[in-house]
């Protein structure tokens, strides 16, 4: 079983810091809410990902579940 690629995680957190975390949060709850909204609303549903053929993760998952896209 191949090990996960740590660079992908580094890339995600770099993107998160650049696009979402632009200032200090007042509370941990505020940070959780803002980061959750960024991931669920923007990153997964609107942001295009070059590794997914310039689809959003939501679009890629929908096509994959319909056997339109095959991953090798």
C-alpha positions as CSV (number, residue, x, y, z in Angstrom):
1,X,0.0,0.0,0.0
2,X,1.5,3.3,-1.0
3,X,2.1,6.0,1.6
4,X,0.1,9.3,1.3
5,X,2.0,12.1,-0.4
6,X,2.8,14.7,2.3
7,X,3.3,17.4,-0.4
8,X,-0.4,17.3,-1.2
9,X,-1.2,18.2,2.4
10,X,1.4,20.9,2.4
11,X,-0.1,22.3,-0.8
12,X,-3.6,22.3,0.8
13,X,-2.5,24.1,3.9
14,X,-0.5,26.6,1.9
15,X,-3.5,27.4,-0.1
16,X,-5.7,27.6,3.0
17,X,-3.3,30.1,4.6
18,X,-3.1,32.2,1.4
19,X,-6.7,32.2,0.5
20,X,-8.6,31.9,3.7
21,X,-6.6,32.9,6.8
22,X,-5.9,36.5,6.2
23,X,-6.0,37.7,9.8
24,X,-6.1,36.5,13.4
25,X,-9.4,34.9,14.5
26,X,-11.0,36.3,17.7
27,X,-12.0,32.8,18.9
28,X,-11.4,29.2,18.1
29,X,-15.1,28.9,17.2
30,X,-14.7,31.7,14.7
31,X,-11.6,30.0,13.1
32,X,-13.5,26.7,12.8
33,X,-16.5,28.3,11.2
34,X,-14.5,30.4,8.7
35,X,-12.2,27.4,7.7
36,X,-15.2,25.0,7.5
37,X,-17.0,27.5,5.2
38,X,-13.9,27.9,3.1
39,X,-13.5,24.2,2.6
40,X,-17.1,23.2,2.1
41,X,-18.4,26.2,0.2
42,X,-15.4,27.4,-1.9
43,X,-12.6,24.8,-1.9
44,X,-14.7,21.7,-2.6
45,X,-17.5,23.3,-4.7
46,X,-16.1,26.3,-6.6
47,X,-12.2,26.2,-6.7
48,X,-10.8,24.4,-9.8
49,X,-8.1,21.8,-9.1
50,X,-5.4,21.2,-11.7
51,X,-4.8,17.6,-10.4
52,X,-8.5,16.9,-11.1
53,X,-8.4,18.1,-14.7
54,X,-9.6,21.6,-13.7
55,X,-12.8,20.3,-12.1
56,X,-13.9,21.1,-8.6
57,X,-13.7,18.1,-6.1
58,X,-17.5,18.0,-6.1
59,X,-17.7,17.8,-9.9
60,X,-14.9,15.2,-10.0
61,X,-16.6,13.0,-7.3
62,X,-20.0,13.2,-9.2
63,X,-18.4,12.1,-12.5
64,X,-16.4,9.4,-10.8
65,X,-19.5,8.0,-9.0
66,X,-21.2,7.8,-12.4
67,X,-18.2,5.9,-13.9
68,X,-17.6,8.8,-16.3
69,X,-14.1,9.3,-14.9
70,X,-11.7,6.4,-14.2
71,X,-8.7,6.8,-11.9
72,X,-5.6,4.8,-12.5
